[in-house]
């Protein structure tokens, strides 16, 4: 094997292992089989062709993009034999039974699958709203101001509907009793202030490629990048897209730094800037600009014009848990208030 092919094989194997650790044995099997197919010069390598020549991170991203492209074929009804192995459409996963149909789909849909490699995965994971909920409740409890909710890297903006979802914990529930989106066991540890006077008066999301859940194609994109054997996640996603179509919110196509450059605080409100598992997609320069803009905005904050920053992003703590960090201005106080796995559930509150 050439160095490029060997590197791609290793990237697919690594991604297979990661998927297994994150709870998707199906994708562990599928990406592992694809890795071996690449090594043998099979149809997986033919789909990738010359596109797998980047660094290890680039090759790893191709694995999930290709898997998402296959899932999209299944969801669209374009691979009926393969669909029998996909739990997302009622099938039962078995790698030995599925693999011949995977190979057929790779060969028959080569061009559409190559096109899918240009689509960055967007899942708009609803589980991560559990982290946001705890943050905004603390802001509402501390400052008793209406909340402007601003999300960077918003995808389809589903988590901007956080107050329309229902969250469960050992101490009880928070959220509308008739919500379509019910996240049982969402919270552990210290409970957020569930009696806080939370009122969200603005919901605005920014993304470099926002998705409109009013469009079937965009809903299918979200579903395609949700792992097919995680049917509970998929059910939450489908329920949340229905909720989002009923909630007034604004989505704009902007980079994170450009979005914050245009943002100003508003008297009589708390502006909450939120993001989850999107920070690595910004280069170092954009990360720095976002941080500098938040500090500049924070310098204009006061008791009746608050800025808060809620983030769920990886750091150097043990693998598998991401800190939930809340920073508020005035004063720019940063506190780790909890932690969560990458898909958000459950959040363990520590402050």
C-alpha positions as CSV (number, residue, x, y, z in Angstrom):
1,X,0.0,0.0,0.0
2,X,1.1,3.6,-0.6
3,X,1.5,5.9,2.3
4,X,-1.7,7.7,1.5
5,X,-3.7,4.4,1.3
6,X,-2.2,3.1,4.5
7,X,-3.0,6.4,6.3
8,X,-6.6,6.2,5.1
9,X,-6.9,2.6,6.3
10,X,-5.6,3.6,9.7
11,X,-7.9,6.7,9.9
12,X,-10.9,4.5,9.2
13,X,-9.9,2.0,11.8
14,X,-9.3,4.8,14.3
15,X,-12.8,6.3,13.6
16,X,-14.3,2.8,13.9
17,X,-12.8,2.4,17.3
18,X,-14.1,5.9,18.3
19,X,-17.6,5.1,17.2
20,X,-17.5,1.9,19.2
21,X,-16.5,3.8,22.3
22,X,-19.2,6.3,21.7
23,X,-21.9,3.7,21.6
24,X,-22.3,2.7,17.9
25,X,-21.2,-0.9,17.4
26,X,-22.8,-0.7,13.9
27,X,-20.4,2.1,12.8
28,X,-17.5,0.3,14.5
29,X,-18.3,-2.7,12.3
30,X,-19.0,-0.7,9.1
31,X,-16.0,1.6,9.2
32,X,-13.7,-1.3,10.2
33,X,-15.0,-3.3,7.2
34,X,-14.5,-0.2,5.0
35,X,-10.9,0.0,6.2
36,X,-10.2,-3.5,5.1
37,X,-11.9,-2.8,1.8
38,X,-9.7,0.2,1.2
39,X,-6.6,-1.9,1.9
40,X,-7.8,-4.5,-0.7
41,X,-8.5,-1.9,-3.3
42,X,-12.3,-2.5,-3.2
43,X,-15.2,-0.1,-4.0
44,X,-14.6,2.0,-0.8
45,X,-11.2,3.0,-2.2
46,X,-12.8,3.7,-5.6
47,X,-15.3,6.1,-4.0
48,X,-12.5,7.9,-2.1
49,X,-10.2,7.9,-5.1
50,X,-7.7,10.8,-4.7
51,X,-9.7,12.6,-2.0
52,X,-7.9,10.7,0.9
53,X,-4.6,12.4,0.6
54,X,-4.9,14.9,3.5
55,X,-3.8,14.6,7.0
56,X,-5.1,12.1,9.6
57,X,-7.9,14.4,10.7
58,X,-9.1,14.9,7.1
59,X,-9.1,11.1,6.5
60,X,-11.0,10.5,9.7
61,X,-13.7,13.0,8.6
62,X,-14.1,11.2,5.3
63,X,-15.0,8.1,7.2
64,X,-18.1,9.7,8.8
65,X,-19.0,11.6,5.6
66,X,-19.0,8.4,3.6
67,X,-21.0,6.6,6.3
68,X,-23.5,9.5,6.3
69,X,-23.8,9.3,2.5
70,X,-24.7,5.7,2.7
71,X,-27.3,6.4,5.4
72,X,-28.8,9.1,3.3
73,X,-29.3,6.6,0.4
74,X,-31.1,4.3,2.9
75,X,-33.3,7.0,4.2
76,X,-34.2,8.1,0.7
77,X,-35.2,4.6,-0.3
78,X,-32.4,4.3,-2.8
79,X,-30.7,1.2,-1.3
80,X,-33.6,-1.1,-0.3
81,X,-31.4,-4.2,0.2
82,X,-29.0,-2.3,2.4
83,X,-32.0,-0.8,4.3
84,X,-32.7,-4.2,5.8
85,X,-29.6,-3.8,7.9
86,X,-30.2,-0.2,9.1
87,X,-32.1,0.1,12.5
88,X,-33.0,3.7,11.6
89,X,-35.5,2.4,9.1
90,X,-36.5,-0.8,11.0
91,X,-33.7,-3.1,9.9
92,X,-31.4,-5.2,12.0
93,X,-27.6,-4.7,11.8
94,X,-25.4,-7.7,11.0
95,X,-22.1,-6.8,9.4
96,X,-21.8,-10.1,7.5
97,X,-25.3,-9.8,6.0
98,X,-24.9,-6.1,5.3
99,X,-21.5,-6.0,3.7
100,X,-22.3,-7.4,0.3
101,X,-25.1,-4.7,0.0
102,X,-22.7,-2.0,1.2
103,X,-20.3,-3.0,-1.6
104,X,-23.2,-2.9,-4.1
105,X,-24.3,0.6,-2.9
106,X,-20.7,1.9,-3.1
107,X,-20.4,0.8,-6.7
108,X,-23.9,1.7,-7.8
109,X,-23.9,5.2,-6.2
110,X,-20.2,6.1,-6.6
111,X,-20.8,9.6,-7.8
112,X,-23.5,10.6,-5.2
113,X,-21.3,9.1,-2.5
114,X,-18.3,11.1,-3.7
115,X,-20.4,14.2,-3.5
116,X,-21.3,13.4,0.1
117,X,-17.7,13.7,1.0
118,X,-18.0,17.4,0.6
119,X,-20.8,17.7,3.2
120,X,-19.5,18.3,6.7
121,X,-21.6,16.2,9.1
122,X,-24.3,18.1,10.9
123,X,-26.3,16.2,13.5
124,X,-27.6,19.2,15.6
125,X,-27.4,16.8,18.6
126,X,-30.4,17.4,20.9
127,X,-28.8,15.8,23.9
128,X,-26.4,18.8,24.1
129,X,-29.4,21.1,24.9
130,X,-29.3,19.6,28.4
131,X,-26.0,21.5,29.0
132,X,-27.5,24.7,27.6
133,X,-30.6,24.4,29.8
134,X,-28.6,24.3,33.0
135,X,-26.5,27.3,31.9
136,X,-29.5,29.5,30.9
137,X,-31.4,28.6,34.1
138,X,-28.5,29.8,36.2
139,X,-28.3,33.0,34.2
140,X,-32.1,33.6,34.7
141,X,-31.9,32.7,38.4
142,X,-28.9,35.1,39.0
143,X,-30.0,38.1,37.0
144,X,-33.8,37.8,36.6
145,X,-33.6,39.2,33.1
146,X,-35.2,38.1,29.9
147,X,-32.8,36.0,27.8
148,X,-31.5,36.6,24.3
149,X,-30.2,33.2,23.1
150,X,-27.4,33.4,20.5
151,X,-25.9,30.2,19.2
152,X,-22.8,30.0,17.0
153,X,-22.3,26.8,15.0
154,X,-26.1,26.4,15.3
155,X,-26.7,23.9,12.4
156,X,-30.5,24.0,12.1
157,X,-30.9,25.9,15.4
158,X,-32.8,23.1,17.2
159,X,-31.2,23.7,20.5
160,X,-32.5,27.3,20.5
161,X,-35.8,25.7,21.4
162,X,-34.3,24.4,24.7
163,X,-37.2,25.7,26.8
164,X,-39.7,23.7,24.7
165,X,-37.9,20.4,25.6
166,X,-38.5,18.4,28.8
167,X,-35.5,17.2,31.0
168,X,-35.5,14.6,33.6
169,X,-33.3,14.1,36.7
170,X,-33.4,12.1,39.9
171,X,-35.0,15.2,41.6
172,X,-37.7,15.7,39.1
173,X,-38.5,17.2,35.7
174,X,-38.1,20.6,34.0
175,X,-39.8,21.7,30.8
176,X,-43.3,21.6,29.3
177,X,-45.2,18.4,30.3
178,X,-46.6,18.1,26.8
179,X,-43.3,18.5,25.0
180,X,-42.6,16.2,22.0
181,X,-38.9,16.1,23.1
182,X,-38.4,14.2,26.4
183,X,-34.9,13.6,27.7
184,X,-35.2,11.3,30.7
185,X,-32.1,11.0,32.8
186,X,-30.7,14.2,31.3
187,X,-29.3,15.6,34.5
188,X,-27.3,14.1,37.4
189,X,-25.7,15.6,40.5
190,X,-26.7,19.1,41.6
191,X,-29.9,20.3,40.1
192,X,-30.1,23.5,38.1
193,X,-32.4,26.2,39.5
194,X,-35.6,24.8,37.8
195,X,-37.8,27.5,39.4
196,X,-35.7,30.3,37.8
197,X,-37.9,32.9,35.9
198,X,-36.6,31.9,32.4
199,X,-38.1,33.9,29.5
200,X,-36.4,33.7,26.1
201,X,-37.2,36.7,24.1
202,X,-34.8,36.2,21.1
203,X,-33.4,33.1,19.4
204,X,-30.8,33.6,16.8
205,X,-28.4,31.0,15.4
206,X,-25.3,31.4,13.1
207,X,-23.7,28.8,11.0
208,X,-21.5,28.6,7.9
209,X,-24.1,26.2,6.4
210,X,-27.4,26.5,8.3
211,X,-30.1,24.0,7.6
212,X,-33.8,24.7,7.3
213,X,-35.9,22.1,9.0
214,X,-38.9,23.2,6.9
215,X,-37.1,21.5,4.0
216,X,-37.3,17.8,3.7
217,X,-33.8,17.6,2.2
218,X,-32.3,19.5,5.2
219,X,-34.1,17.2,7.6
220,X,-32.7,14.2,5.8
221,X,-29.2,15.7,6.1
222,X,-29.6,15.9,9.9
223,X,-30.9,12.3,10.0
224,X,-28.2,11.0,7.7
225,X,-25.5,12.1,10.0
226,X,-27.2,10.6,13.1
227,X,-25.7,7.1,13.6
228,X,-28.3,4.6,12.4
229,X,-28.2,2.3,15.4
230,X,-28.7,5.1,17.9
231,X,-32.5,5.1,17.3
232,X,-33.2,7.1,20.5
233,X,-31.1,10.0,19.2
234,X,-32.9,9.8,15.9
235,X,-36.3,9.9,17.5
236,X,-35.3,13.0,19.6
237,X,-34.0,14.6,16.4
238,X,-37.2,14.0,14.5
239,X,-39.3,15.3,17.4
240,X,-37.1,18.4,17.8
241,X,-37.4,19.3,14.1
242,X,-41.2,19.3,14.6
243,X,-40.9,21.6,17.6
244,X,-38.5,23.9,15.8
245,X,-41.0,24.5,13.0
246,X,-43.4,25.9,15.5
247,X,-40.9,28.2,17.4
248,X,-40.0,31.6,15.9
249,X,-36.2,31.7,15.5
250,X,-33.7,33.2,13.2
251,X,-30.8,31.5,11.4
252,X,-28.1,33.3,9.5
253,X,-25.2,32.2,7.4
254,X,-22.2,33.7,9.1
255,X,-18.9,32.7,10.6
256,X,-18.7,32.7,14.3
257,X,-16.4,35.7,14.6
258,X,-18.5,37.7,12.0
259,X,-21.6,36.9,14.0
260,X,-20.2,38.2,17.2
261,X,-18.7,41.3,15.6
262,X,-22.3,42.3,14.7
263,X,-23.7,41.5,18.2
264,X,-24.3,44.1,20.8
265,X,-25.8,43.9,24.3
266,X,-29.3,45.2,24.9
267,X,-30.4,46.9,28.0
268,X,-32.9,45.0,30.2
269,X,-31.8,41.6,28.9
270,X,-29.2,38.9,29.4
271,X,-27.5,37.9,26.1
272,X,-26.4,34.3,26.3
273,X,-23.9,33.1,23.7
274,X,-23.9,29.3,23.4
275,X,-22.0,26.7,21.4
276,X,-21.3,23.0,21.7
277,X,-18.7,20.7,20.1
278,X,-17.9,23.2,17.3
279,X,-14.8,24.8,18.6
280,X,-12.3,22.4,16.8
281,X,-13.8,23.4,13.5
282,X,-12.6,27.0,14.0
283,X,-9.0,27.7,13.2
284,X,-6.7,29.3,15.8
285,X,-7.2,32.8,14.5
286,X,-11.0,32.6,14.5
287,X,-11.0,31.1,18.0
288,X,-8.9,34.1,19.2
289,X,-11.2,36.6,17.5
290,X,-14.3,35.0,19.1
291,X,-12.7,35.1,22.6
292,X,-11.5,38.7,22.1
293,X,-15.0,39.8,20.9
294,X,-16.6,38.2,23.9
295,X,-14.2,40.1,26.2
296,X,-15.0,43.3,24.4
297,X,-18.7,42.7,24.7
298,X,-18.3,41.8,28.3
299,X,-16.6,45.2,29.0
300,X,-19.9,46.8,28.0
301,X,-22.0,44.7,30.4
302,X,-23.7,45.9,33.5
303,X,-26.3,44.8,36.0
304,X,-29.1,45.4,33.5
305,X,-27.2,44.4,30.3
306,X,-25.7,41.0,31.0
307,X,-23.5,38.8,28.8
308,X,-23.1,35.1,29.5
309,X,-21.1,32.5,27.6
310,X,-22.2,28.8,27.9
311,X,-19.9,26.2,26.2
312,X,-19.8,22.5,25.9
313,X,-16.4,21.8,24.4
314,X,-13.5,19.3,24.8
315,X,-10.5,20.1,27.0
316,X,-7.7,18.1,28.4
317,X,-9.7,16.3,31.1
318,X,-10.1,12.5,30.8
319,X,-11.5,11.3,27.5
320,X,-15.2,11.0,27.3
321,X,-16.3,14.0,29.4
322,X,-16.5,17.6,28.2
323,X,-16.8,20.5,30.7
324,X,-19.9,22.7,30.7
325,X,-18.5,26.2,31.4
326,X,-20.5,29.3,32.3
327,X,-18.9,32.7,32.1
328,X,-20.8,35.9,33.0
329,X,-20.2,39.6,32.7
330,X,-19.9,42.0,34.4
331,X,-16.7,40.6,36.0
332,X,-16.1,37.8,33.5
333,X,-16.5,35.0,36.0
334,X,-15.9,31.6,34.5
335,X,-17.1,28.5,36.3
336,X,-17.2,24.8,35.3
337,X,-20.7,23.9,36.3
338,X,-20.8,20.4,35.0
339,X,-19.6,17.8,32.5
340,X,-21.1,15.7,29.8
341,X,-20.2,13.1,27.1
342,X,-19.9,14.4,23.5
343,X,-23.5,13.7,22.7
344,X,-24.6,15.6,25.8
345,X,-26.4,13.0,27.9
346,X,-26.3,12.8,30.8
347,X,-25.0,16.1,32.2
348,X,-23.5,15.8,35.6
349,X,-23.8,19.1,37.5
350,X,-21.1,20.1,40.0
351,X,-22.0,23.7,40.6
